């Protein structure tokens, strides 16, 4: 009996000591934003601090969605699209300028395989998936003509943007989510919470590792059905996933991805699953989208010069067999081994 009392007393002492030292505890929050669920996992000394910081991060994402959504006709992005071809440059927010500038840089390096001006085509394929009906060729050709990253002119000094071609619709679907993840993590850090992770729609960005751990344990899925997930460690970097595991249109035995090649205005038909590791979620998100379009060989070339850029592409060959290629950075990335702390 005395031994049991001693154990209870000891436990109370350690609990009190942990509170006195400000021991961080795990807290998790989620909210529907940008048409998906944003999830925050954070270590904080109190739930009230964790909630206050997470609420602020969610508000930041909501603000960015109001700026960059192509679904909202009142968003800043939609209003800029409405001015296409009118011959005037419009002043835009710092956030929109930053994301558009990053998109333009990637468009130039991929020859237009990543293109934020391809909104007319993406809207056609959204409708096609909903109606389960292929867009007519002439409609796709018109969408192709109503795009082109060289038709977007940015002036970083004046903070303006101009769309020089009529009919252009901007779409930041391959980059805005990553930027929002980065901004959400930044808000958490400003509240003093550096041990944090933010995820949405298959993309993740992380700060410092959780207490006593090597990093955040992240699962990477593959194309092979029934295969076990692979786990990696990440901290102070991001991972993005792009693929057509779920959002597809299947007609007459052919598979059409939700990912569009802006150069042709057509959905890609080869099944691919891309994972990209990068210092920021915006970089990982946009690179994963671009690699999904250009394919394994050119995709690995795209990240070849980045010492902190890892990429792996899984795809099905003509016989339906799954193949994988990865660059050295991805291959050397820390894996979760048996016996590692969970």
N, C-alpha and C positions, 0 to 999 in steps of 0.2 A: 504493500500500500504506500509506504513511504517512498519506494522507488518510483512508483507511478506519479506521485505528487512531484517528485524531483524532476521527472521528465517533462511534465506539464509546465513546471516553473521555468525550466531551461528553455522550452519552446517559446514561452511568453517573453523571456528576456531577449532571445534572438530576434523575435518579431519586433519588439520595441526598439532594439538596436538598429534593425533594418530600416524602420521608419525614421529613426533619428538621423541616420546617415543619408536619408533621401534615396533609398533603393528604388530603382526604376522598375515598374511593372508593365506587362503587356496589355495594350488596349487596342480594340479593333472597331472601326466604324465604316459604314458604307452608305452610298446615296446614288440614286439614278440621275445621271448627268450625261449629256452628249449622246443620248440614245443607248446608253449602256450603264453598267454599274461601276462606279468608282469606289475602290476599297482602300482604306488606310489602316496600316498596322503600325503602331508607335509605342515606344517605351517611354514612360513618363513617371514622375514621382507621385502624381495624383491623377485620378480620372477626370477631375474638373479641368486640369491643365490640358490633358490629352484631348478632351472634347472641345475645349475652346479653340485650340490650335487646329483641330480637324475641321471644325465648323468654318473657320476662316479659310482653310484650304479649299473646302467645297465651294464656298462663295467665290473664290478666285476662279475656279473652273467654270462656274455658272456665268461669270462676267466674260470670260474668254469665249464661251459658247455663243453668247449674245453678239460677240464681235465676228466670229469665224464660221458660224453655221450656214450651210447652203440650203438647209431645210426651212430656215426662218426668213421669210421675205423682208423682214424689218432689220435683219442683221447688217452690220457694217459691210460684210463681204457681199451680201446680196445687193445692197444699194450700190456698191462699186460695180458689180456686174451689170446692173441696170443702166450704167453710164457708158457701156461699151460702144465704141464707135462714134461718140459725140464730139470728139476732137478736143476734149478738155481733160486736164489732170485734176484729180481730186485729192485733197489732203486726207491722210489716213492716220490711224492711231499708231503709236510706237509698236504695239504688239503685232498688229497686222503687217506692218512694214517689215518687222523682224522675220516673221514666218514666210512672207512672200519672198523676201530676199534669199532666205535659205532654200526655198523651193526653186527659185530661179538658178541658183548655183548648181543644184543637183540636176536640174533640167539640162544645163549646158554640158555637164560632165557625162550625161547619159544620152546625149543626142535627142532629147525629148521623150525618152522612155518614162521619165517622171515629169509630169506637166500639170501644174495647178490650173491651167486654163482649159482643161478637158472636161469641164462640168457638163457640157451638153451631151457628151457621150455617156458619162456615168449615169445621168438621169434617164437616158434611154434604156440602159441595161437594168436599172432598178425597176423600171416599168415592165421590162421583159420578164424579169424573174417573178414579179407579182402576177402578171397575166399568163405566164408560161407560154410566151409567144415571141419568136425571133423578131427583132426590128428589121424592117425592109432595108435592102441594100442602099437605096437612094437616100433614105433617112440617115443611115450611118455615114454615108458620104458627106451629107450636109453637116453633120455633127463634126466630122473630121475637119471640114473647111472652117467651121466656127471654133477653131482652137489654134494653138501655136504659142509656145512660151515667148517667142520673140515679139509677140503682139502685146506683151505686158511690159510697160516701161516704168521703172521705179527711179525716183530721185531721192536718195537717202538724205541729202542736205535739206531739201525743201519738204521732205516727208510727204511725197505725193506718189500717186499711181495713176497710170492711164492705160486703158485697154483700147488699142488702136483699130480693132476689127469688130464689126457689128456681130451680135449673136453670141459672143463669148460669155460663158458662165464659169465662174471660178469655183473650184472644189478643193478643199484642203483636207479631204478625207485621209490622205496618206501621210499627214504631217502634224495636223493641229492637235490630235490626241496626244502625241508625244510631247508637244510643247506644253500642253495643259498638265501632263504628269510632272514635268520638270518644275513648272510653276507651283504646283501643289506641294511638292517636296520642299521647294524654296520657302514657302510660307511656314511649313512645320519647323524648318531650321531657324527661321527668324524668331520663332517662339521658344527657341532653345532646345528643340527636340531633334537631335541629329540621328538618333537610332530609329529610323523610320523607313517604311516601304509604302509606295503608292502603286496601285495596279488598275488597269481598265482594259477590257477587250483583248486580253492576251498579251498586253505590253506591261512592263514593270520597270520602275526606277527605284533605286534604294540608296539610302544614306549609309551611315556607319553600321557595322554589324551589331546584332543584338548582344546583350550582356553575356560574356563567357563563350561566345560562338565565333566561328571562323568567318561567317557571313550569313546571308539569308539563303535558305535552301529553296531552290527553284526547280520545278519540274519542266522538262522539255519533252513534248510528245513527238511521236514519229508518224510516218504514213502507214507502217505495217499494223494492221488490226490485231489487237490482242497482245502486242509487244509491251513490255514494261517501260515505264517512263524513265528517262535519264535525269539525274539530279545534278545540278551545279551549284557552286557558291557564288554569290555576287555581293558586293558592297561598294558604295560610291560609284556605281555605274548602272547601266540599264540593259534590258533585253527586250527585243521586240519579235513578235511572231507574225508572219504573213502567209496566208494559204487559203485554200478553198475546201477545207474539210467540211464546212457546213453551208456556206452561202454559195450555192451553185444552181445552175439551170441545166437540166438534162432533157434534151429533145432529140428524138430519132436516133438514140444510142450515142449521142455526142454530149460531152460535158463542157459547159461554159462557166468559167469562174466569175466571181463578182469583181475580180481585178481586171481592169481595162488597159490595153496597150494604147496610150494616147496617140501614138504614131499612126495607128490604123483605125482607131475608134471602135475596135472589136475586143471582145472578151478573150482572154487567153484560154486555150483548150488543153494544154498539158498540165496535169496535176502536179503542183509544186508546194512544198512546205519549207519556208525560209525562217531561220533564226539568225538574228543579228545581235551582237554584243557591242556596246558603244558607251562612251563617257556620258552621253545624254540620251534621254528618251526620244527627243525630237530627231536626233541623228539616227538612232536605231530604227525608229518608226519609218522614216522616209527611205532609208537604205533598204529596209526589208521589202517595202513596196516596190522600189525600183528593181531590186534583184528578182522579185517575183515575175517582173515583166521581161527582163533581159535574159534570164536563165542562168544556169550554173556557171558556165565558162566565163562569160562576160561579168557575171555577178561577183565572182571571186577576184577578177581583175579590178573591179570597182573599189574593193576594200584593200587591195594589195599594199598600198602605200601607208596604211594606218597601223601603227604599232599597237594601238588599243582597240582596233576594230576586228571583231571576230565574226565569221559568217559560215553557216552551213546550209546547204540546199539539198533537200530530199525530193526526188522526182520519180515518176514511173516512165520506163522506157517503152518502146513500141510493143514489146511483149508483155507489158504490164508489171514487170519486175521493178521493185523499189531499189533505187540507187542513191548514194549520198556522196557529196563532195564537201570538203571543209577546208578553210585556210589554216595556216599554222597557229594563228592566235586562238582560234576556236578549239583546235585540237589540244592545245596546251592549257586550256582554261581549267581551273581547279574543279575537280569532280567530287561529289559526295561519295566517300568510300564506306564499305561496311565497317561498323564500329565507330564512325564519326558521330559526334553528339548531334542529336536531333534539334 
